[in-house]
């Protein structure tokens, strides 16, 4: 397997994957390792949390074992949970109610009293999403999602007003307010429909536009898989792209959370991309 070896972490018989870092927003904020950038996986064993580098060019050679609740990380220490639900059981699932808000606050007391940006995000080839985030983290939010194009179209004094307008726009036929990871993976190898994107922007008079090119350049659609072995091609949002055995695979990092990480990859057949036979 080619590529730069990973962090060199020597695993015990197994550790559990308890989080991931896309290299955008600092990853597992409570891991306590002081890191501010870099793509990779957080693993825990006996309360200790360590980081496995998975930046572009890194060679990973791990297997995946059983999957169960990833527990929680508090003050840099992992608190394990053996409930079978994954990635998190009901007790460790945190729901961000703001993501569901349509202008009627779901919290006991509205607390989004700061400037919010409304944005459009493009995912190849022609999926266009409308979203809202706090203005100061707009670009970070767009990178977290793996958008290929984006535009800041409006600014609001608070989140309630922004969510009301977002809900109205999301009802339009040409916009959505959520894009599932499989849809993002399906378009990783394709460009954005520039004609449709420009036509959409012409109706909004953007404040600022963005072009993101961090995603790995692909000529064929990657195969969706759940694994941790191969040479990392790069990341697009939380999707890690790996090369292995002549094929390219796309892994939703959230699907890794909760799995035991084994020191050796399994010897099993993987679905190959058509490009592997070219």
C-alpha positions in Angstrom: 0.0 0.0 0.0 1.5 3.3 -1.1 1.4 6.6 0.7 2.9 8.2 3.8 2.5 5.9 6.9 -0.1 7.2 9.4 0.7 8.5 12.8 2.4 5.3 13.9 -0.1 4.7 16.8 0.4 1.2 18.0 -3.0 -0.2 18.8 -3.8 -2.7 21.5 -6.0 -5.6 20.5 -8.8 -3.1 19.7 -9.8 0.5 20.4 -13.1 2.3 19.7 -13.5 5.1 17.2 -15.2 7.9 19.1 -15.0 10.8 16.7 -13.5 12.2 13.6 -11.9 15.5 12.4 -12.5 16.7 8.9 -9.7 19.2 9.2 -12.1 22.2 9.1 -13.4 23.0 12.6 -11.0 21.3 15.1 -12.8 18.0 15.3 -13.7 16.6 18.7 -13.7 19.8 20.6 -13.5 18.1 24.0 -10.7 15.7 23.2 -8.2 17.9 25.0 -5.3 17.4 22.6 -5.0 21.0 21.6 -5.3 20.3 17.9 -6.8 22.9 15.7 -6.5 21.3 12.3 -5.9 18.0 10.5 -8.1 15.2 9.2 -8.4 11.9 11.1 -10.1 9.7 13.6 -10.2 9.9 17.4 -9.9 6.5 19.2 -10.4 5.7 22.8 -9.1 2.9 25.1 -9.5 2.9 28.9 -10.6 6.5 28.9 -7.6 7.8 26.9 -8.3 9.5 23.6 -5.8 9.5 20.8 -5.7 10.9 17.3 -5.0 8.9 14.2 -4.0 11.1 11.3 -5.9 10.5 8.0 -4.8 13.5 6.0 -4.2 13.2 2.2 -1.4 10.8 1.4 -1.7 8.9 4.6 -1.8 5.1 4.4 -4.3 3.5 6.7 -4.3 -0.3 7.5 -7.0 -1.0 10.0 -9.9 -3.3 10.3 -13.3 -2.6 11.8 -14.8 -4.7 14.6 -18.0 -4.6 16.5 -20.0 -1.4 16.6 -21.8 0.0 19.7 -22.4 3.4 21.4 -19.4 5.6 21.2 -20.2 7.1 24.6 -18.9 10.6 25.3 -15.7 12.6 25.7 -15.6 15.0 28.6 -12.6 17.0 29.7 -10.3 15.0 27.4 -11.4 11.6 28.8 -13.6 9.1 27.1 -16.6 7.7 29.0 -17.5 4.3 27.5 -20.9 3.0 26.9 -21.8 -0.6 25.9 -25.3 0.0 24.6 -25.7 -1.6 21.2 -27.1 1.5 19.5 -24.6 3.2 17.2 -23.1 5.6 16.7 -24.8 6.8 19.9 -27.5 5.4 22.2 -30.4 7.5 23.3 -28.6 8.7 26.4 -25.6 9.9 24.4 -27.4 11.4 21.4 -27.4 15.1 21.3 -30.0 16.8 19.1 -29.3 20.3 17.9 -32.8 21.7 17.9 -31.7 24.8 15.9 -31.3 22.5 12.8 -35.1 21.8 13.0 -36.1 25.3 13.7 -38.4 27.0 11.2 -38.7 30.3 13.0 -40.6 29.0 16.0 -37.9 28.4 18.6 -37.8 24.9 20.0 -35.8 25.9 23.0 -37.2 27.0 26.3 -35.7 30.4 25.6 -34.5 31.7 22.3 -30.7 32.3 22.5 -29.7 32.9 18.9 -29.4 36.7 19.3 -26.5 37.2 16.9 -26.1 37.9 13.3 -27.0 34.9 11.0 -26.1 34.4 7.4 -28.4 32.7 4.9 -26.5 30.8 2.2 -26.9 28.7 -0.9 -24.6 25.7 -1.4 -24.1 23.7 -4.5 -23.4 19.9 -4.6 -22.6 18.3 -7.9 -24.1 18.1 -10.3 -27.3 20.2 -9.6 -28.3 19.9 -6.0 -28.8 23.4 -4.5 -29.3 23.8 -0.7 -30.5 26.8 1.3 -29.2 27.0 4.8 -28.6 29.3 7.8 -25.7 29.6 10.2 -24.1 32.1 12.5 -22.4 34.7 10.3 -19.0 34.3 11.9 -18.8 30.6 11.0 -20.3 30.8 7.5 -17.2 29.6 5.6 -16.5 26.9 8.1 -20.1 25.6 7.8 -19.8 25.4 4.1 -16.6 23.5 4.2 -18.0 21.1 6.8 -20.8 20.2 4.4 -18.5 19.6 1.4 -20.1 22.3 -0.8 -18.4 22.9 -4.1 -19.9 26.3 -4.7 -21.7 28.6 -2.3 -23.1 32.1 -1.9 -23.9 34.3 1.1 -27.3 35.8 0.1 -28.7 37.5 3.1 -27.8 38.5 6.7 -30.3 38.6 9.5 -30.1 40.1 13.0 -31.0 36.8 14.7 -31.6 33.1 14.0 -35.4 33.2 14.4 -35.9 35.5 11.4 -33.3 33.7 9.4 -35.0 30.3 10.0 -38.4 31.7 9.0 -37.1 32.8 5.6 -35.1 29.6 5.2 -38.3 27.5 5.6 -40.0 29.6 3.0 -37.2 29.2 0.5 -36.8 25.5 1.1 -40.4 25.0 -0.1 -39.3 25.9 -3.6 -38.9 23.2 -6.1 -35.3 24.1 -7.0 -34.0 24.3 -3.4 -33.6 21.8 -0.5 -32.7 22.3 3.1 -30.8 19.0 3.6 -28.5 16.9 1.4 -27.9 13.4 2.5 -24.3 12.0 2.3 -25.1 9.3 -0.3 -26.2 12.1 -2.7 -23.0 14.0 -2.0 -20.9 10.9 -2.7 -22.8 10.3 -6.0 -21.6 13.6 -7.3 -18.0 13.7 -6.0 -16.6 12.9 -9.4 -18.8 15.4 -11.3 -18.7 19.2 -11.7 -21.4 21.5 -10.7 -23.9 22.5 -13.4 -22.5 26.0 -13.7 -25.3 27.3 -15.9 -28.0 26.2 -13.4 -25.9 27.6 -10.5 -25.4 31.0 -12.2 -29.1 31.2 -13.1 -30.0 30.6 -9.4 -27.6 33.2 -8.2 -29.0 35.8 -10.6 -32.2 35.7 -8.6 -30.6 36.5 -5.3 -27.8 39.2 -5.8 -25.3 37.5 -3.5 -23.2 39.4 -1.0 -20.3 37.0 -1.4 -19.6 33.8 -3.4 -17.3 30.9 -2.7 -15.5 28.2 -4.8 -14.2 25.2 -2.9 -11.7 22.9 -4.5 -10.4 20.9 -1.5 -12.2 17.7 -2.5 -10.0 15.2 -4.3 -10.2 15.3 -8.1 -12.0 12.1 -9.3 -12.7 10.8 -12.8 -15.1 8.0 -11.7 -17.8 7.7 -9.1 -16.2 6.3 -5.9 -17.7 3.2 -4.3 -19.5 3.9 -1.0 -17.9 1.7 1.7 -17.3 1.5 5.4 -13.6 0.7 6.0 -10.4 2.1 7.4 -7.8 0.7 5.0 -6.3 2.4 2.0 -4.4 5.5 1.0 -6.3 8.7 1.7 -7.0 10.7 -1.4 -8.6 13.5 0.6 -11.8 14.7 2.2 -15.0 16.3 1.1 -16.9 17.4 4.2 -17.1 14.3 6.4 -16.5 12.0 3.5 -13.1 10.4 3.4 -11.9 9.2 0.0 -9.5 6.2 -0.1 -7.6 4.4 -2.8 -7.3 0.7 -2.3 -6.6 -2.2 -4.7 -7.0 -0.1 -7.8 -10.4 1.3 -6.8 -11.5 4.5 -5.1 -13.9 4.4 -2.1 -15.9 7.0 -0.2 -16.4 6.6 3.5 -18.9 8.6 5.6 -16.8 9.2 8.7 -19.9 9.1 10.9 -20.4 5.5 9.8 -17.0 4.7 11.4 -17.9 6.1 14.8 -18.7 3.4 17.4 -16.7 0.7 15.6 -13.8 -1.1 17.2 -10.7 -0.3 15.3 -8.5 -3.4 14.7 -4.8 -3.5 14.1 -5.2 -5.4 10.8 -7.7 -5.0 7.9 -10.0 -7.9 7.1 -9.3 -10.2 4.2 -12.6 -9.7 2.4 -13.7 -8.9 -1.1 -14.6 -5.3 -1.7 -16.8 -4.0 -4.4 -14.6 -2.5 -7.1 -15.2 0.7 -9.1 -15.5 0.4 -12.9 -12.4 2.5 -13.1 -10.4 -0.3 -11.6 -10.8 -2.3 -14.8 -9.9 0.4 -17.2 
